[in-house]
Amino acid sequence: MASRNPRRAGRHNPIPGQWWQPGVYGSMPAVALWILARLPAGLLLAVTGMPAAPAWLNRAGDTVFVAGWVASALLLWLTRRRPAPAPSVPAETVPAGAPTPDRPATEPALPG
């Protein structure tokens, strides 16, 4: 079935397609670190030799997760499309006796 709303030629999606990748790819190791932090304390102590290993793994998971999504937000912000600046029009110089919208040509110009 054909789409009822075909995309117009030359129209681009305003959101870059890959902005989410740093967040997703940062989330995967973060989840792995959180899972490791929940292993039995005796096993973690035997592997790492640190009694505070669960806390460190949790904090590392939090850091990796937040860093990935901050990178995604930064990528989305930096690749946004900005409207083109309006062209600047130079101000026209009007001679002293020339008619203007507030002073029609029928009125005599005041001296001075």
Gaussian input, Z-matrix of N, CA and C with variables (Angstrom, degrees):
# hf/3-21g

backbone

0 1
 N
 C     1     B1
 C     2     B2     1     A1
 N     3     B3     2     A2     1     D1
 C     4     B4     3     A3     2     D2
 C     5     B5     4     A4     3     D3
 N     6     B6     5     A5     4     D4
 C     7     B7     6     A6     5     D5
 C     8     B8     7     A7     6     D6
 N     9     B9     8     A8     7     D7
 C    10    B10     9     A9     8     D8
 C    11    B11    10    A10     9     D9
 N    12    B12    11    A11    10    D10
 C    13    B13    12    A12    11    D11
 C    14    B14    13    A13    12    D12
 N    15    B15    14    A14    13    D13
 C    16    B16    15    A15    14    D14
 C    17    B17    16    A16    15    D15
 N    18    B18    17    A17    16    D16
 C    19    B19    18    A18    17    D17
 C    20    B20    19    A19    18    D18
 N    21    B21    20    A20    19    D19
 C    22    B22    21    A21    20    D20
 C    23    B23    22    A22    21    D21
 N    24    B24    23    A23    22    D22
 C    25    B25    24    A24    23    D23
 C    26    B26    25    A25    24    D24
 N    27    B27    26    A26    25    D25
 C    28    B28    27    A27    26    D26
 C    29    B29    28    A28    27    D27
 N    30    B30    29    A29    28    D28
 C    31    B31    30    A30    29    D29
 C    32    B32    31    A31    30    D30
 N    33    B33    32    A32    31    D31
 C    34    B34    33    A33    32    D32
 C    35    B35    34    A34    33    D33
 N    36    B36    35    A35    34    D34
 C    37    B37    36    A36    35    D35
 C    38    B38    37    A37    36    D36
 N    39    B39    38    A38    37    D37
 C    40    B40    39    A39    38    D38
 C    41    B41    40    A40    39    D39
 N    42    B42    41    A41    40    D40
 C    43    B43    42    A42    41    D41
 C    44    B44    43    A43    42    D42
 N    45    B45    44    A44    43    D43
 C    46    B46    45    A45    44    D44
 C    47    B47    46    A46    45    D45
 N    48    B48    47    A47    46    D46
 C    49    B49    48    A48    47    D47
 C    50    B50    49    A49    48    D48
 N    51    B51    50    A50    49    D49
 C    52    B52    51    A51    50    D50
 C    53    B53    52    A52    51    D51
 N    54    B54    53    A53    52    D52
 C    55    B55    54    A54    53    D53
 C    56    B56    55    A55    54    D54
 N    57    B57    56    A56    55    D55
 C    58    B58    57    A57    56    D56
 C    59    B59    58    A58    57    D57
 N    60    B60    59    A59    58    D58
 C    61    B61    60    A60    59    D59
 C    62    B62    61    A61    60    D60
 N    63    B63    62    A62    61    D61
 C    64    B64    63    A63    62    D62
 C    65    B65    64    A64    63    D63
 N    66    B66    65    A65    64    D64
 C    67    B67    66    A66    65    D65
 C    68    B68    67    A67    66    D66
 N    69    B69    68    A68    67    D67
 C    70    B70    69    A69    68    D68
 C    71    B71    70    A70    69    D69
 N    72    B72    71    A71    70    D70
 C    73    B73    72    A72    71    D71
 C    74    B74    73    A73    72    D72
 N    75    B75    74    A74    73    D73
 C    76    B76    75    A75    74    D74
 C    77    B77    76    A76    75    D75
 N    78    B78    77    A77    76    D76
 C    79    B79    78    A78    77    D77
 C    80    B80    79    A79    78    D78
 N    81    B81    80    A80    79    D79
 C    82    B82    81    A81    80    D80
 C    83    B83    82    A82    81    D81
 N    84    B84    83    A83    82    D82
 C    85    B85    84    A84    83    D83
 C    86    B86    85    A85    84    D84
 N    87    B87    86    A86    85    D85
 C    88    B88    87    A87    86    D86
 C    89    B89    88    A88    87    D87
 N    90    B90    89    A89    88    D88
 C    91    B91    90    A90    89    D89
 C    92    B92    91    A91    90    D90
 N    93    B93    92    A92    91    D91
 C    94    B94    93    A93    92    D92
 C    95    B95    94    A94    93    D93
 N    96    B96    95    A95    94    D94
 C    97    B97    96    A96    95    D95
 C    98    B98    97    A97    96    D96
 N    99    B99    98    A98    97    D97
 C   100   B100    99    A99    98    D98
 C   101   B101   100   A100    99    D99
 N   102   B102   101   A101   100   D100
 C   103   B103   102   A102   101   D101
 C   104   B104   103   A103   102   D102
 N   105   B105   104   A104   103   D103
 C   106   B106   105   A105   104   D104
 C   107   B107   106   A106   105   D105
 N   108   B108   107   A107   106   D106
 C   109   B109   108   A108   107   D107
 C   110   B110   109   A109   108   D108
 N   111   B111   110   A110   109   D109
 C   112   B112   111   A111   110   D110
 C   113   B113   112   A112   111   D111
 N   114   B114   113   A113   112   D112
 C   115   B115   114   A114   113   D113
 C   116   B116   115   A115   114   D114
 N   117   B117   116   A116   115   D115
 C   118   B118   117   A117   116   D116
 C   119   B119   118   A118   117   D117
 N   120   B120   119   A119   118   D118
 C   121   B121   120   A120   119   D119
 C   122   B122   121   A121   120   D120
 N   123   B123   122   A122   121   D121
 C   124   B124   123   A123   122   D122
 C   125   B125   124   A124   123   D123
 N   126   B126   125   A125   124   D124
 C   127   B127   126   A126   125   D125
 C   128   B128   127   A127   126   D126
 N   129   B129   128   A128   127   D127
 C   130   B130   129   A129   128   D128
 C   131   B131   130   A130   129   D129
 N   132   B132   131   A131   130   D130
 C   133   B133   132   A132   131   D131
 C   134   B134   133   A133   132   D132
 N   135   B135   134   A134   133   D133
 C   136   B136   135   A135   134   D134
 C   137   B137   136   A136   135   D135
 N   138   B138   137   A137   136   D136
 C   139   B139   138   A138   137   D137
 C   140   B140   139   A139   138   D138
 N   141   B141   140   A140   139   D139
 C   142   B142   141   A141   140   D140
 C   143   B143   142   A142   141   D141
 N   144   B144   143   A143   142   D142
 C   145   B145   144   A144   143   D143
 C   146   B146   145   A145   144   D144
 N   147   B147   146   A146   145   D145
 C   148   B148   147   A147   146   D146
 C   149   B149   148   A148   147   D147
 N   150   B150   149   A149   148   D148
 C   151   B151   150   A150   149   D149
 C   152   B152   151   A151   150   D150
 N   153   B153   152   A152   151   D151
 C   154   B154   153   A153   152   D152
 C   155   B155   154   A154   153   D153
 N   156   B156   155   A155   154   D154
 C   157   B157   156   A156   155   D155
 C   158   B158   157   A157   156   D156
 N   159   B159   158   A158   157   D157
 C   160   B160   159   A159   158   D158
 C   161   B161   160   A160   159   D159
 N   162   B162   161   A161   160   D160
 C   163   B163   162   A162   161   D161
 C   164   B164   163   A163   162   D162
 N   165   B165   164   A164   163   D163
 C   166   B166   165   A165   164   D164
 C   167   B167   166   A166   165   D165
 N   168   B168   167   A167   166   D166
 C   169   B169   168   A168   167   D167
 C   170   B170   169   A169   168   D168
 N   171   B171   170   A170   169   D169
 C   172   B172   171   A171   170   D170
 C   173   B173   172   A172   171   D171
 N   174   B174   173   A173   172   D172
 C   175   B175   174   A174   173   D173
 C   176   B176   175   A175   174   D174
 N   177   B177   176   A176   175   D175
 C   178   B178   177   A177   176   D176
 C   179   B179   178   A178   177   D177
 N   180   B180   179   A179   178   D178
 C   181   B181   180   A180   179   D179
 C   182   B182   181   A181   180   D180
 N   183   B183   182   A182   181   D181
 C   184   B184   183   A183   182   D182
 C   185   B185   184   A184   183   D183
 N   186   B186   185   A185   184   D184
 C   187   B187   186   A186   185   D185
 C   188   B188   187   A187   186   D186
 N   189   B189   188   A188   187   D187
 C   190   B190   189   A189   188   D188
 C   191   B191   190   A190   189   D189
 N   192   B192   191   A191   190   D190
 C   193   B193   192   A192   191   D191
 C   194   B194   193   A193   192   D192
 N   195   B195   194   A194   193   D193
 C   196   B196   195   A195   194   D194
 C   197   B197   196   A196   195   D195
 N   198   B198   197   A197   196   D196
 C   199   B199   198   A198   197   D197
 C   200   B200   199   A199   198   D198
 N   201   B201   200   A200   199   D199
 C   202   B202   201   A201   200   D200
 C   203   B203   202   A202   201   D201
 N   204   B204   203   A203   202   D202
 C   205   B205   204   A204   203   D203
 C   206   B206   205   A205   204   D204
 N   207   B207   206   A206   205   D205
 C   208   B208   207   A207   206   D206
 C   209   B209   208   A208   207   D207
 N   210   B210   209   A209   208   D208
 C   211   B211   210   A210   209   D209
 C   212   B212   211   A211   210   D210
 N   213   B213   212   A212   211   D211
 C   214   B214   213   A213   212   D212
 C   215   B215   214   A214   213   D213
 N   216   B216   215   A215   214   D214
 C   217   B217   216   A216   215   D215
 C   218   B218   217   A217   216   D216
 N   219   B219   218   A218   217   D217
 C   220   B220   219   A219   218   D218
 C   221   B221   220   A220   219   D219
 N   222   B222   221   A221   220   D220
 C   223   B223   222   A222   221   D221
 C   224   B224   223   A223   222   D222
 N   225   B225   224   A224   223   D223
 C   226   B226   225   A225   224   D224
 C   227   B227   226   A226   225   D225
 N   228   B228   227   A227   226   D226
 C   229   B229   228   A228   227   D227
 C   230   B230   229   A229   228   D228
 N   231   B231   230   A230   229   D229
 C   232   B232   231   A231   230   D230
 C   233   B233   232   A232   231   D231
 N   234   B234   233   A233   232   D232
 C   235   B235   234   A234   233   D233
 C   236   B236   235   A235   234   D234
 N   237   B237   236   A236   235   D235
 C   238   B238   237   A237   236   D236
 C   239   B239   238   A238   237   D237
 N   240   B240   239   A239   238   D238
 C   241   B241   240   A240   239   D239
 C   242   B242   241   A241   240   D240
 N   243   B243   242   A242   241   D241
 C   244   B244   243   A243   242   D242
 C   245   B245   244   A244   243   D243
 N   246   B246   245   A245   244   D244
 C   247   B247   246   A246   245   D245
 C   248   B248   247   A247   246   D246
 N   249   B249   248   A248   247   D247
 C   250   B250   249   A249   248   D248
 C   251   B251   250   A250   249   D249
 N   252   B252   251   A251   250   D250
 C   253   B253   252   A252   251   D251
 C   254   B254   253   A253   252   D252
 N   255   B255   254   A254   253   D253
 C   256   B256   255   A255   254   D254
 C   257   B257   256   A256   255   D255
 N   258   B258   257   A257   256   D256
 C   259   B259   258   A258   257   D257
 C   260   B260   259   A259   258   D258
 N   261   B261   260   A260   259   D259
 C   262   B262   261   A261   260   D260
 C   263   B263   262   A262   261   D261
 N   264   B264   263   A263   262   D262
 C   265   B265   264   A264   263   D263
 C   266   B266   265   A265   264   D264
 N   267   B267   266   A266   265   D265
 C   268   B268   267   A267   266   D266
 C   269   B269   268   A268   267   D267
 N   270   B270   269   A269   268   D268
 C   271   B271   270   A270   269   D269
 C   272   B272   271   A271   270   D270
 N   273   B273   272   A272   271   D271
 C   274   B274   273   A273   272   D272
 C   275   B275   274   A274   273   D273
 N   276   B276   275   A275   274   D274
 C   277   B277   276   A276   275   D275
 C   278   B278   277   A277   276   D276
 N   279   B279   278   A278   277   D277
 C   280   B280   279   A279   278   D278
 C   281   B281   280   A280   279   D279
 N   282   B282   281   A281   280   D280
 C   283   B283   282   A282   281   D281
 C   284   B284   283   A283   282   D282
 N   285   B285   284   A284   283   D283
 C   286   B286   285   A285   284   D284
 C   287   B287   286   A286   285   D285
 N   288   B288   287   A287   286   D286
 C   289   B289   288   A288   287   D287
 C   290   B290   289   A289   288   D288
 N   291   B291   290   A290   289   D289
 C   292   B292   291   A291   290   D290
 C   293   B293   292   A292   291   D291
 N   294   B294   293   A293   292   D292
 C   295   B295   294   A294   293   D293
 C   296   B296   295   A295   294   D294
 N   297   B297   296   A296   295   D295
 C   298   B298   297   A297   296   D296
 C   299   B299   298   A298   297   D297
 N   300   B300   299   A299   298   D298
 C   301   B301   300   A300   299   D299
 C   302   B302   301   A301   300   D300
 N   303   B303   302   A302   301   D301
 C   304   B304   303   A303   302   D302
 C   305   B305   304   A304   303   D303
 N   306   B306   305   A305   304   D304
 C   307   B307   306   A306   305   D305
 C   308   B308   307   A307   306   D306
 N   309   B309   308   A308   307   D307
 C   310   B310   309   A309   308   D308
 C   311   B311   310   A310   309   D309
 N   312   B312   311   A311   310   D310
 C   313   B313   312   A312   311   D311
 C   314   B314   313   A313   312   D312
 N   315   B315   314   A314   313   D313
 C   316   B316   315   A315   314   D314
 C   317   B317   316   A316   315   D315
 N   318   B318   317   A317   316   D316
 C   319   B319   318   A318   317   D317
 C   320   B320   319   A319   318   D318
 N   321   B321   320   A320   319   D319
 C   322   B322   321   A321   320   D320
 C   323   B323   322   A322   321   D321
 N   324   B324   323   A323   322   D322
 C   325   B325   324   A324   323   D323
 C   326   B326   325   A325   324   D324
 N   327   B327   326   A326   325   D325
 C   328   B328   327   A327   326   D326
 C   329   B329   328   A328   327   D327
 N   330   B330   329   A329   328   D328
 C   331   B331   330   A330   329   D329
 C   332   B332   331   A331   330   D330
 N   333   B333   332   A332   331   D331
 C   334   B334   333   A333   332   D332
 C   335   B335   334   A334   333   D333

   B1=1.4403
   B2=1.5180
   B3=1.3073
   B4=1.4594
   B5=1.5174
   B6=1.3082
   B7=1.4564
   B8=1.5231
   B9=1.3201
   B10=1.4584
   B11=1.5170
   B12=1.2972
   B13=1.4605
   B14=1.5215
   B15=1.3017
   B16=1.4633
   B17=1.5272
   B18=1.2951
   B19=1.4602
   B20=1.5108
   B21=1.2914
   B22=1.4588
   B23=1.5122
   B24=1.3228
   B25=1.4616
   B26=1.5167
   B27=1.3036
   B28=1.4552
   B29=1.5150
   B30=1.3111
   B31=1.4633
   B32=1.5157
   B33=1.3234
   B34=1.4581
   B35=1.5231
   B36=1.3031
   B37=1.4523
   B38=1.5251
   B39=1.3414
   B40=1.4578
   B41=1.5256
   B42=1.3336
   B43=1.4627
   B44=1.5267
   B45=1.3382
   B46=1.4659
   B47=1.5177
   B48=1.3146
   B49=1.4489
   B50=1.5103
   B51=1.2998
   B52=1.4659
   B53=1.5285
   B54=1.3173
   B55=1.4555
   B56=1.5253
   B57=1.3158
   B58=1.4580
   B59=1.5248
   B60=1.3283
   B61=1.4668
   B62=1.5302
   B63=1.3475
   B64=1.4696
   B65=1.5257
   B66=1.3218
   B67=1.4662
   B68=1.5107
   B69=1.3242
   B70=1.4648
   B71=1.5181
   B72=1.3252
   B73=1.4593
   B74=1.5271
   B75=1.3173
   B76=1.4531
   B77=1.5158
   B78=1.3297
   B79=1.4628
   B80=1.5253
   B81=1.3175
   B82=1.4713
   B83=1.5301
   B84=1.3440
   B85=1.4688
   B86=1.5248
   B87=1.3349
   B88=1.4645
   B89=1.5199
   B90=1.3143
   B91=1.4641
   B92=1.5300
   B93=1.3322
   B94=1.4694
   B95=1.5316
   B96=1.3252
   B97=1.4688
   B98=1.5234
   B99=1.3139
   B100=1.4664
   B101=1.5256
   B102=1.3188
   B103=1.4735
   B104=1.5176
   B105=1.3327
   B106=1.4710
   B107=1.5267
   B108=1.3303
   B109=1.4672
   B110=1.5249
   B111=1.3180
   B112=1.4596
   B113=1.5264
   B114=1.3137
   B115=1.4670
   B116=1.5238
   B117=1.3080
   B118=1.4679
   B119=1.5336
   B120=1.3213
   B121=1.4672
   B122=1.5295
   B123=1.3171
   B124=1.4643
   B125=1.5258
   B126=1.3148
   B127=1.4614
   B128=1.5258
   B129=1.3202
   B130=1.4637
   B131=1.5302
   B132=1.3198
   B133=1.4654
   B134=1.5194
   B135=1.3143
   B136=1.4696
   B137=1.5262
   B138=1.3273
   B139=1.4663
   B140=1.5184
   B141=1.3247
   B142=1.4691
   B143=1.5236
   B144=1.2997
   B145=1.4688
   B146=1.5162
   B147=1.3073
   B148=1.4699
   B149=1.5232
   B150=1.3134
   B151=1.4654
   B152=1.5382
   B153=1.3164
   B154=1.4699
   B155=1.5281
   B156=1.3157
   B157=1.4738
   B158=1.5301
   B159=1.3521
   B160=1.4717
   B161=1.5292
   B162=1.3103
   B163=1.4710
   B164=1.5231
   B165=1.3370
   B166=1.4722
   B167=1.5260
   B168=1.3154
   B169=1.4651
   B170=1.5284
   B171=1.3249
   B172=1.4666
   B173=1.5244
   B174=1.3241
   B175=1.4665
   B176=1.5212
   B177=1.3320
   B178=1.4673
   B179=1.5238
   B180=1.3389
   B181=1.4611
   B182=1.5235
   B183=1.3226
   B184=1.4613
   B185=1.5326
   B186=1.3276
   B187=1.4556
   B188=1.5247
   B189=1.3214
   B190=1.4705
   B191=1.5218
   B192=1.3277
   B193=1.4596
   B194=1.5294
   B195=1.3175
   B196=1.4662
   B197=1.5303
   B198=1.3211
   B199=1.4736
   B200=1.5235
   B201=1.3227
   B202=1.4666
   B203=1.5201
   B204=1.3202
   B205=1.4656
   B206=1.5194
   B207=1.3233
   B208=1.4706
   B209=1.5282
   B210=1.3241
   B211=1.4679
   B212=1.5290
   B213=1.3212
   B214=1.4677
   B215=1.5226
   B216=1.3142
   B217=1.4668
   B218=1.5207
   B219=1.3241
   B220=1.4578
   B221=1.5252
   B222=1.3134
   B223=1.4646
   B224=1.5261
   B225=1.3166
   B226=1.4600
   B227=1.5270
   B228=1.3281
   B229=1.4589
   B230=1.5275
   B231=1.3138
   B232=1.4645
   B233=1.5215
   B234=1.3270
   B235=1.4590
   B236=1.5213
   B237=1.3255
   B238=1.4643
   B239=1.5267
   B240=1.3139
   B241=1.4666
   B242=1.5201
   B243=1.3036
   B244=1.4525
   B245=1.5245
   B246=1.3227
   B247=1.4622
   B248=1.5240
   B249=1.3126
   B250=1.4606
   B251=1.5273
   B252=1.3248
   B253=1.4636
   B254=1.5289
   B255=1.3055
   B256=1.4612
   B257=1.5275
   B258=1.3176
   B259=1.4593
   B260=1.5205
   B261=1.3034
   B262=1.4545
   B263=1.5278
   B264=1.3137
   B265=1.4645
   B266=1.5213
   B267=1.3478
   B268=1.4641
   B269=1.5264
   B270=1.3089
   B271=1.4599
   B272=1.5235
   B273=1.3295
   B274=1.4531
   B275=1.5181
   B276=1.2839
   B277=1.4623
   B278=1.5219
   B279=1.2943
   B280=1.4575
   B281=1.5165
   B282=1.3478
   B283=1.4698
   B284=1.5295
   B285=1.3107
   B286=1.4660
   B287=1.5158
   B288=1.3018
   B289=1.4549
   B290=1.5076
   B291=1.3255
   B292=1.4636
   B293=1.5137
   B294=1.3454
   B295=1.4750
   B296=1.5280
   B297=1.2861
   B298=1.4662
   B299=1.5197
   B300=1.3580
   B301=1.4776
   B302=1.5159
   B303=1.3130
   B304=1.4679
   B305=1.5291
   B306=1.3436
   B307=1.4555
   B308=1.5267
   B309=1.3275
   B310=1.4552
   B311=1.5177
   B312=1.3065
   B313=1.4693
   B314=1.5097
   B315=1.3307
   B316=1.4661
   B317=1.5095
   B318=1.3195
   B319=1.4683
   B320=1.5073
   B321=1.3022
   B322=1.4690
   B323=1.5190
   B324=1.3162
   B325=1.4659
   B326=1.4944
   B327=1.3069
   B328=1.4594
   B329=1.5086
   B330=1.3083
   B331=1.4679
   B332=1.5237
   B333=1.3012
   B334=1.4345
   B335=1.4150
   A1=108.50
   A2=116.57
   A3=121.84
   A4=109.62
   A5=114.30
   A6=120.27
   A7=110.07
   A8=116.42
   A9=120.26
   A10=111.57
   A11=116.53
   A12=121.29
   A13=109.80
   A14=117.78
   A15=117.61
   A16=110.08
   A17=114.83
   A18=119.35
   A19=109.49
   A20=115.37
   A21=119.52
   A22=109.57
   A23=115.46
   A24=120.50
   A25=109.17
   A26=116.44
   A27=121.55
   A28=114.78
   A29=117.61
   A30=120.48
   A31=108.52
   A32=116.56
   A33=120.88
   A34=110.06
   A35=114.75
   A36=120.73
   A37=108.19
   A38=119.24
   A39=119.90
   A40=113.98
   A41=118.10
   A42=120.53
   A43=108.15
   A44=117.81
   A45=118.72
   A46=110.91
   A47=116.34
   A48=121.40
   A49=116.01
   A50=119.45
   A51=121.27
   A52=113.51
   A53=118.37
   A54=120.71
   A55=112.19
   A56=118.99
   A57=123.95
   A58=113.12
   A59=118.28
   A60=120.21
   A61=114.31
   A62=120.73
   A63=117.11
   A64=113.13
   A65=117.49
   A66=120.08
   A67=112.31
   A68=116.99
   A69=120.00
   A70=110.29
   A71=116.58
   A72=119.08
   A73=111.90
   A74=118.05
   A75=121.04
   A76=112.00
   A77=116.58
   A78=120.37
   A79=112.14
   A80=116.55
   A81=119.03
   A82=112.42
   A83=120.01
   A84=117.35
   A85=112.58
   A86=117.07
   A87=119.19
   A88=110.50
   A89=117.56
   A90=120.90
   A91=110.06
   A92=116.74
   A93=120.25
   A94=110.55
   A95=117.33
   A96=120.05
   A97=110.84
   A98=117.97
   A99=120.39
   A100=111.10
   A101=117.16
   A102=120.03
   A103=110.04
   A104=117.08
   A105=120.27
   A106=111.23
   A107=116.82
   A108=120.24
   A109=111.93
   A110=117.37
   A111=120.94
   A112=113.74
   A113=116.24
   A114=119.41
   A115=108.70
   A116=118.22
   A117=120.24
   A118=111.32
   A119=114.54
   A120=120.26
   A121=111.78
   A122=118.18
   A123=121.17
   A124=111.59
   A125=117.32
   A126=121.22
   A127=110.65
   A128=117.18
   A129=120.36
   A130=111.24
   A131=116.41
   A132=120.12
   A133=110.23
   A134=117.69
   A135=120.44
   A136=110.94
   A137=117.77
   A138=120.87
   A139=111.81
   A140=117.25
   A141=120.06
   A142=112.88
   A143=117.81
   A144=120.29
   A145=112.34
   A146=117.25
   A147=121.51
   A148=109.09
   A149=118.24
   A150=118.98
   A151=112.35
   A152=118.28
   A153=121.40
   A154=112.32
   A155=117.88
   A156=120.93
   A157=112.84
   A158=120.44
   A159=118.01
   A160=113.24
   A161=117.13
   A162=120.30
   A163=110.87
   A164=116.65
   A165=120.13
   A166=111.08
   A167=118.04
   A168=120.56
   A169=111.46
   A170=117.08
   A171=119.93
   A172=111.30
   A173=116.19
   A174=120.31
   A175=110.88
   A176=117.42
   A177=120.47
   A178=110.50
   A179=117.20
   A180=120.86
   A181=111.68
   A182=116.41
   A183=120.20
   A184=111.05
   A185=116.35
   A186=120.98
   A187=111.49
   A188=117.09
   A189=120.69
   A190=110.40
   A191=117.27
   A192=121.44
   A193=110.96
   A194=116.84
   A195=120.87
   A196=110.75
   A197=117.33
   A198=119.71
   A199=111.24
   A200=117.81
   A201=120.61
   A202=112.19
   A203=117.14
   A204=118.89
   A205=111.95
   A206=117.68
   A207=119.16
   A208=109.33
   A209=117.45
   A210=120.44
   A211=110.55
   A212=118.12
   A213=121.11
   A214=111.04
   A215=116.55
   A216=120.18
   A217=110.64
   A218=116.83
   A219=120.65
   A220=111.05
   A221=116.89
   A222=120.96
   A223=110.45
   A224=117.09
   A225=120.78
   A226=110.55
   A227=117.53
   A228=121.63
   A229=111.45
   A230=116.98
   A231=119.86
   A232=113.43
   A233=118.41
   A234=120.17
   A235=112.16
   A236=117.24
   A237=118.81
   A238=109.29
   A239=115.53
   A240=120.67
   A241=108.24
   A242=114.72
   A243=120.56
   A244=108.42
   A245=117.74
   A246=118.44
   A247=110.11
   A248=115.47
   A249=120.08
   A250=109.10
   A251=116.96
   A252=118.77
   A253=109.86
   A254=115.06
   A255=120.40
   A256=109.27
   A257=117.85
   A258=119.25
   A259=109.80
   A260=116.00
   A261=120.23
   A262=108.78
   A263=115.39
   A264=121.63
   A265=106.91
   A266=117.45
   A267=118.36
   A268=110.34
   A269=115.83
   A270=120.81
   A271=109.11
   A272=115.42
   A273=119.56
   A274=109.11
   A275=115.49
   A276=119.52
   A277=107.98
   A278=115.92
   A279=122.33
   A280=107.69
   A281=118.57
   A282=119.85
   A283=110.17
   A284=116.35
   A285=122.35
   A286=112.90
   A287=119.84
   A288=120.32
   A289=113.48
   A290=118.90
   A291=121.89
   A292=110.39
   A293=116.02
   A294=118.23
   A295=110.93
   A296=115.82
   A297=123.10
   A298=107.25
   A299=119.56
   A300=120.10
   A301=113.37
   A302=118.32
   A303=119.33
   A304=112.48
   A305=117.07
   A306=120.35
   A307=108.23
   A308=117.90
   A309=120.38
   A310=112.31
   A311=115.77
   A312=121.13
   A313=112.19
   A314=119.91
   A315=121.30
   A316=112.39
   A317=117.93
   A318=120.38
   A319=109.54
   A320=117.22
   A321=117.55
   A322=109.83
   A323=115.87
   A324=120.84
   A325=109.59
   A326=117.28
   A327=121.34
   A328=109.03
   A329=118.42
   A330=119.68
   A331=110.79
   A332=113.97
   A333=118.10
   A334=115.63
   D1=135.53
   D2=-179.13
   D3=-78.31
   D4=149.28
   D5=179.40
   D6=-71.37
   D7=142.10
   D8=178.23
   D9=-79.66
   D10=-23.81
   D11=179.62
   D12=-116.42
   D13=78.76
   D14=178.60
   D15=-68.73
   D16=145.15
   D17=178.90
   D18=-71.43
   D19=138.68
   D20=178.83
   D21=-74.31
   D22=144.18
   D23=179.45
   D24=-64.40
   D25=138.77
   D26=178.20
   D27=84.88
   D28=-3.96
   D29=179.53
   D30=-93.87
   D31=128.44
   D32=-176.76
   D33=-109.95
   D34=153.05
   D35=175.73
   D36=-67.68
   D37=126.58
   D38=-176.12
   D39=-71.78
   D40=-16.27
   D41=-179.93
   D42=-102.32
   D43=126.70
   D44=178.30
   D45=-61.16
   D46=144.27
   D47=-172.18
   D48=-70.88
   D49=-24.91
   D50=-172.73
   D51=-110.78
   D52=21.09
   D53=-175.66
   D54=-64.31
   D55=-26.29
   D56=-173.26
   D57=-83.04
   D58=-13.88
   D59=-172.14
   D60=-60.83
   D61=-46.08
   D62=178.92
   D63=-58.20
   D64=-37.02
   D65=179.60
   D66=-67.81
   D67=-43.60
   D68=-179.55
   D69=-68.98
   D70=-44.71
   D71=-178.70
   D72=-71.26
   D73=-21.62
   D74=172.33
   D75=-80.49
   D76=-26.82
   D77=-178.81
   D78=-72.16
   D79=-34.02
   D80=-177.98
   D81=-61.96
   D82=-50.90
   D83=176.66
   D84=-66.90
   D85=-29.07
   D86=178.19
   D87=-64.06
   D88=-42.90
   D89=178.32
   D90=-64.13
   D91=-40.13
   D92=177.76
   D93=-61.57
   D94=-42.11
   D95=178.70
   D96=-66.04
   D97=-38.95
   D98=178.16
   D99=-65.64
   D100=-37.67
   D101=177.32
   D102=-66.35
   D103=-43.59
   D104=178.16
   D105=-60.88
   D106=-35.89
   D107=-179.42
   D108=-65.05
   D109=-21.20
   D110=-178.38
   D111=-96.80
   D112=7.80
   D113=173.69
   D114=-66.99
   D115=160.07
   D116=178.85
   D117=-55.77
   D118=140.50
   D119=-175.77
   D120=-59.43
   D121=-38.21
   D122=179.80
   D123=-63.80
   D124=-39.57
   D125=178.90
   D126=-66.61
   D127=-43.93
   D128=178.87
   D129=-64.75
   D130=-38.80
   D131=178.40
   D132=-65.48
   D133=-39.11
   D134=179.50
   D135=-69.20
   D136=-36.99
   D137=-177.78
   D138=-78.03
   D139=-44.75
   D140=-173.39
   D141=-98.05
   D142=-27.79
   D143=-176.42
   D144=78.13
   D145=11.14
   D146=-179.45
   D147=-119.66
   D148=125.53
   D149=177.70
   D150=-69.46
   D151=-21.92
   D152=-178.27
   D153=-95.46
   D154=18.55
   D155=-176.83
   D156=-58.99
   D157=-41.42
   D158=179.02
   D159=-59.52
   D160=-40.99
   D161=179.40
   D162=-65.30
   D163=-41.86
   D164=179.04
   D165=-65.87
   D166=-40.51
   D167=179.01
   D168=-67.39
   D169=-38.94
   D170=175.36
   D171=-61.59
   D172=-46.23
   D173=-179.35
   D174=-65.05
   D175=-39.36
   D176=178.04
   D177=-64.60
   D178=-40.37
   D179=177.00
   D180=-62.73
   D181=-43.59
   D182=177.48
   D183=-60.88
   D184=-43.38
   D185=-178.01
   D186=-64.86
   D187=-44.66
   D188=-179.93
   D189=-65.20
   D190=-40.81
   D191=179.73
   D192=-62.41
   D193=-50.63
   D194=-178.65
   D195=-65.32
   D196=-41.27
   D197=179.92
   D198=-62.44
   D199=-39.14
   D200=178.76
   D201=-64.23
   D202=-44.14
   D203=-178.08
   D204=-76.56
   D205=-28.33
   D206=172.97
   D207=-67.15
   D208=-39.34
   D209=176.40
   D210=-63.30
   D211=-38.19
   D212=176.50
   D213=-63.80
   D214=-44.38
   D215=179.02
   D216=-63.97
   D217=-40.49
   D218=178.27
   D219=-64.75
   D220=-41.58
   D221=177.64
   D222=-63.19
   D223=-42.40
   D224=178.21
   D225=-63.66
   D226=-40.96
   D227=-179.34
   D228=-68.13
   D229=-43.96
   D230=-175.94
   D231=-73.77
   D232=-22.29
   D233=-178.95
   D234=-103.00
   D235=13.84
   D236=178.45
   D237=-69.53
   D238=155.30
   D239=179.23
   D240=-94.21
   D241=129.13
   D242=178.85
   D243=-104.30
   D244=145.25
   D245=177.00
   D246=-67.79
   D247=149.57
   D248=179.27
   D249=-65.24
   D250=143.56
   D251=179.61
   D252=-66.34
   D253=145.87
   D254=179.09
   D255=-68.15
   D256=136.54
   D257=179.64
   D258=-66.53
   D259=138.23
   D260=-179.77
   D261=-84.17
   D262=130.71
   D263=179.67
   D264=-103.65
   D265=124.59
   D266=-179.90
   D267=-67.67
   D268=143.32
   D269=179.26
   D270=-67.47
   D271=134.92
   D272=179.83
   D273=-79.28
   D274=141.28
   D275=176.02
   D276=-90.61
   D277=129.73
   D278=-177.96
   D279=-108.08
   D280=127.39
   D281=176.25
   D282=-61.79
   D283=159.37
   D284=-173.91
   D285=-59.98
   D286=-39.11
   D287=-175.69
   D288=-98.19
   D289=5.75
   D290=-176.04
   D291=-74.54
   D292=148.71
   D293=178.51
   D294=-70.58
   D295=144.36
   D296=176.95
   D297=-127.85
   D298=168.03
   D299=-179.66
   D300=-58.40
   D301=-31.29
   D302=-179.26
   D303=-90.66
   D304=-9.21
   D305=178.04
   D306=-134.88
   D307=100.67
   D308=-179.44
   D309=-64.80
   D310=166.02
   D311=-176.92
   D312=-71.88
   D313=-17.19
   D314=-177.45
   D315=-76.68
   D316=-24.07
   D317=178.79
   D318=-78.53
   D319=139.99
   D320=175.45
   D321=-74.22
   D322=142.63
   D323=177.62
   D324=-70.12
   D325=136.50
   D326=179.23
   D327=-78.91
   D328=138.99
   D329=177.32
   D330=-70.42
   D331=147.92
   D332=171.54
   D333=103.35

